[in-house]
Amino acid sequence: MRFAPIAAAFFCLSLAVSAQDLSTIIKNDPSLSSTVYQPYTPREGSLTRAPGGFKPFYISHYGRHGSRYYTGWKYFEEAAGRLDAMKQAGMLTEDGLKLYDEFITLTQVHDRMYGELTPRGAREHRAISQRMYERFGRVFRKRGTVNCVSTTVPRCIISMTNFTNRLQANVPSLNMSFTTGEKYFNLLCADYGRTGQGEYARHIADSLGRAISRYDKLFQRILKDPEAACKLLDDPYKLAHGIYIAGCICPDVDFTGTNLHKYFTADELASFVIPLNNRLYGDFGYSVEWGDKMISFEKALLRDFVDKADAALQEGSDVAADLRFGHDSGILPLLALMGIEGQDIRCRVADADKHWYAHEMVPMGTNLQLIFYRNCKGEVLVKMLYNEAETAIKAVPAYQGPYYRWEDLREWFVSRSK
């Protein structure tokens, strides 16, 4: 796909203008600079008590895998050869040598572990499970069956294992079923490879990155003679960008004690975060350019939520929960298809950083929980938790606070899944 230089310049200009909001966030808290690789932290907020007489009895859930290792060497290759060249040329300062050692540590811990769940990822899912039980333990004490399904990817299966082990530690009598297979991969993970948005988003991010990214202070810190070093480098931007990308995974492998982002200033970090943030929105979000195609891949998954809930509502059902474990490419379009607040935002990829922040919207362990309540009259309400905080769907009238009548929510889900 080719893009005119004028169009690329326009996108870069519009993104540079729109950078203020996200820049401020990163400047105030540089630890949020890992975007989609951000470790999981539940959203803040207390839970609203259910209306009188309503008790929880069923949970429908989708969870992204927890913190993981990078999926391949490509995340290190931009920086690896260039850092080696700088070291061999004697160009690295004392801080540069420290950065080099941390970079090598990162590559070493990834040996034969690409794509796997990290210890932090395991802890994240055990903690999410524990909080689910502490909040809605009645569901699992009153009903005994929990159905679990995962994609075929090991990090998802291991996330499921940690989640369910903690749940069963609280209620040993639970009857757990576990399912995976190619059929379920296709259900739980959007087929985004056929839309073309990846190439489009990468182009925008690369154009923007080269236009706004700043790394003078980084180079002054790690290179003895930045001007001379840049003459030796085939592409100085790729060294800085490669260090930033490699550093995004540091919090997920927290046992290494590495932190490559500390070598950047907060302003420099923000200049690298913004292009990646907007690329991620272009890849998986509800963008003007590609959002309709992305959400179309999730219609079968939304129907699965409806069908599983209908079955759980039947008289005599013993199903306490349906638990699904997948990926960012599954849950982000699903949230947009549902119309979950925050994920219903539609804008151009070029404007994403004004409205949509990957570290908040899709960290590792991102999850959606639909909590079903029933009263003695048989009326059913649903409360939705997005990363464990109450959320809303603007298109559906609420019954009371964050609670919705299931018949209203169901009607909306069915209309969206056609």
Summary of the structure (lengths in Angstrom):
residues: 418
radius of gyration: 22.8
end to end distance: 31.4
largest distance: 77.9
contacts: 1471
relative contact order: 0.20
helix: 56%
strand: 13%
